[in-house]
Each structure stands twice: as C-alpha cells, then as structure tokens.
Amino acid sequence: MDCRVVQELISPYIDGELDREEARQLEAHIESCSECRQRFGQIKAVVQMVGVLEEEELPDGFLDRLQARLEAEQVTGMVHRKHSRFSRWVKWMGIAAAAAIIVLAIRVLSLDGLLYTSPQEKGQTDSAAPESMSKSLLEGSQDEESAGSSDRPADDAEKQQKLDRGDVSASDAESETSEQAQEVDGYIKSDKVELRVQDVCITPQTLMIRAIQHGIDMVDQTENSITLKVTSIEQRKALYRELELLGVVEEVGTNFESDTVTIVIVEQE
Amino acid sequence: MNDEALLIERAQNGDVSAFEELVSLYAKKIYNYCYRMTDSREDAEDLAQEVFIKVYRNLKSFKGDSRFSTWIYRIAYNTCVDRYRKGRKLDTVSLNPGKNEDSVEIELVSSDPLPEEEVIKRERYRKLQACIAGLKPEYKTVIILRDIQNYSYEEIAEILQVPLGTVKSHISRARAALCDALREMLE
C-alpha cells in the first residue's frame, strides 16, 4: 500500500469505515512505515482531543430572546397571511377605482376648461389635479382598511375547507384566538422592519406623510428607507397599522430597546 | 410514528408548544455547532436564533424525506456559510492569548490562582477551539459533526448533501489540516 493512500485511509480506519481487508493492509503498512505510524498517532490524538471538548451551555436568556423573535415572526407571519390573494385583489381594485375616478375627474375638468374657462383658469385647474389625485389615493387606502376586515369571509372559507377535511383541532382553534388577539395588539417591536410592497409608488415620502399624521417624527431618510422616532407603544401600533395597509411587514431588527424604527421598502415582483 | 415525528406534525399544524419542545431538543446542539463554527459566543447565539427562525418559517416545507435532525443541521450549516460569505467572523483565528474571549473569561474567574494543570488545560482547549474555527467551513463542519457531535458519515452526507466519498475525503483532509495546525501542541 502506498503511503499517500494509507494517509487517506487513516481517518476511515479510526472511524471503523474500512472493510476487513483494507484495515489489515493498513495495519501491516503502519507497522513497517515509521512516517505513516507517526501520522496515524497524530491523527488519533487529534480525534481524541476534539472528542473530549465539552459542550457549551446555552447563554442565559437564549430561549427568552428566541421566543421574543419568534413572537415577532408570528405577528408578521399573520400579516403575510392577511395579505392573501383576496386582500391584494381588493387593494388593486381600490387603486383601479381611484385611478378611474381621477381619469373621469380630469376629463370633466378638461372639458370644462376647454369649453368655458380662459387659458389662465385652465392652468389653475390643472395644478389642482395632483391634489385631488393624492386625496383619491388616500381615500383608496382607507377603503383598503375596511377591505382588510372584509378579509374574514376568506378566512371562514378556509376554515370551512379544513372542517370538510376533518382537519380542525383544538390547537387550530387556539392559534386562531391568539392570532385575533395579536391582530389587535400588533405593533413594531424592533428597530428595523422591511416593508415588502408590490406598488412601486410607495416611497419613503409616502411613509413620512402617514407617520406625521400620528405625530411621529422623521430622523433620517434614504432612497428606499426612512427612520422614524417612536416614543410610545401607541405610535408603534399606529405605524404598524399603516404599514400593514401598504404591504407585508417583516421584523428584521435585533434591537428591541431602541426609540427609532427604520423601515426599508422592498419591492416585490 | 415516534415522539419527534409527532412533535413535528403538531408544530406544522401551528401548535406553538410543540415547536418550543423541538427547539428545546435542538437548541444546545445547534448553539454549540454555531459556536464551534465561529469561535464566538455572541455570533453563535445570533446564528442559532436565525436557524430556529428559518426552521419556524419553513417547517411546513419539511416533508420528512430526510431526518429532521439532518434538515435542521443543513439549515445551520447554510446559515453559517452565508455569514462566512458575507465576510463576518466565521474564519477568524486568534492564537494570541489575551485577544480571545475565553482568555478574558480566565482572567475574570481567576482571582484565586488556578492550578497550573487547569491553566494548561484551558489554554489547550482555547487553541484547539481556535484551530477548528480557523479551518475552511467544509472542513470544520465535518470535524464538528463527526468528532464532537458523533454523527455518522451517512448523516453528514445527508446534512451537507454531498456524496459519501466527499464526506470521507473531507474528514480525512480536515483532520490532517487540524493536525498540522496543532502539531506544535502535540509535540
């Protein structure tokens, strides 16, 4: 047996992974080759040393901290479910309806302008259009809020399907109840969240406008994120509700003590 | 169906207490795996928690085609390697006493002088741990799984999703590399 082959086989030999014939050949070689014998001794010593390394204890509070992160995960998981195909459909229908109203409004205004107003007045009506557009969009998003509650029939249908499969257990009922409780208490827990949106129109400015409505101040802003100062649990709840209407919220921060929250807008395909 | 399979099924159906039981079964092992991979308690906690969050998110996709233990270790391995790729601390090796967190611990607890034997043992432990953490990720993972956590070659192949022959050669080379790194200590 070649020395190189022997050195490759030392480990499987130690682990009892060689067949009897291979093991016999290796033992014969080691007996006659001092270099391989030395290597065998070294590898065996390493395996023994590593084998007696003691297991580290879990750090104090490890499971509590994990539980806190999982609870945050459950809340965002729930949000994910809430933004089901149905609610997305409702959201897009809301936006489409708002867009239709805007088009109609602009048409009416343009007609009025063409038929009855002077060029100066026409300029004024045009400049008023963006204001009515943003108002309509805001109204559209309020519609979404009420649409969120109309998501229930979809949940009920899912429940009924489960019943049909004979698939409803006590734990299901429990989790439903706790989900409903969390729904009321949903708030941003850490210092950073991702907001996954399908609507390219949602920018840090959109978030700033919504934050201002709740007395939340801006600390910083980048192209795709905004950092806000949140001083109370009510503000965290309000912010959470606002974000929930815009997309899927996911907690990604690890600092649960901070008084700022950075919201990163991520466009989903 | 064994106890673990029942726990998994309950957890997949949304039973939080079943998931907590699964966590308690694996938390220490996964934390230790991450600790050996990083040589940092802080990073190990962060990584181990990330592993369980990924397990929670993906639990429904676990179909039982592989063992749950190998599935969870595969997530742990990928999580550690991702961190390594992002250039954070997975490959840090410090053989310089005084810069490592374990040596700090020795100073903190040694208001009474430790017996010489104990000091040597701790120093040896620290160097060994640093040498393991200094290996390439695919080498250190096989050392941890095989020599510390006693997984079989087949299980390691399942965790890393590589052929058995690759596991054999990785174990062989990893031990040789560790041996070279520790030669000074062994002689």
HADDOCK unambig.tbl for C-alpha pairs under 7 A between the chains (distance, minus, plus):
assign (segid A and resid 8 and name CA) (segid B and resid 172 and name CA) 6.00 0.50 0.50
assign (segid A and resid 11 and name CA) (segid B and resid 172 and name CA) 5.28 0.50 0.50
assign (segid A and resid 12 and name CA) (segid B and resid 168 and name CA) 6.94 0.50 0.50
assign (segid A and resid 42 and name CA) (segid B and resid 179 and name CA) 6.67 0.50 0.50
assign (segid A and resid 43 and name CA) (segid B and resid 175 and name CA) 6.53 0.50 0.50
assign (segid A and resid 43 and name CA) (segid B and resid 176 and name CA) 6.82 0.50 0.50
assign (segid A and resid 43 and name CA) (segid B and resid 179 and name CA) 6.26 0.50 0.50
assign (segid A and resid 46 and name CA) (segid B and resid 179 and name CA) 6.27 0.50 0.50
assign (segid A and resid 47 and name CA) (segid B and resid 147 and name CA) 6.33 0.50 0.50
assign (segid A and resid 50 and name CA) (segid B and resid 147 and name CA) 6.19 0.50 0.50
assign (segid A and resid 50 and name CA) (segid B and resid 148 and name CA) 6.29 0.50 0.50
assign (segid A and resid 51 and name CA) (segid B and resid 147 and name CA) 5.37 0.50 0.50
assign (segid A and resid 51 and name CA) (segid B and resid 148 and name CA) 5.20 0.50 0.50
assign (segid A and resid 55 and name CA) (segid B and resid 32 and name CA) 6.66 0.50 0.50
assign (segid A and resid 56 and name CA) (segid B and resid 32 and name CA) 6.16 0.50 0.50
assign (segid A and resid 57 and name CA) (segid B and resid 28 and name CA) 6.92 0.50 0.50
assign (segid A and resid 58 and name CA) (segid B and resid 28 and name CA) 5.87 0.50 0.50
assign (segid A and resid 58 and name CA) (segid B and resid 31 and name CA) 6.93 0.50 0.50
assign (segid A and resid 66 and name CA) (segid B and resid 49 and name CA) 5.91 0.50 0.50
assign (segid A and resid 70 and name CA) (segid B and resid 53 and name CA) 6.53 0.50 0.50
assign (segid A and resid 171 and name CA) (segid B and resid 14 and name CA) 6.97 0.50 0.50
assign (segid A and resid 171 and name CA) (segid B and resid 15 and name CA) 5.72 0.50 0.50
assign (segid A and resid 172 and name CA) (segid B and resid 14 and name CA) 6.66 0.50 0.50
assign (segid A and resid 175 and name CA) (segid B and resid 14 and name CA) 6.80 0.50 0.50
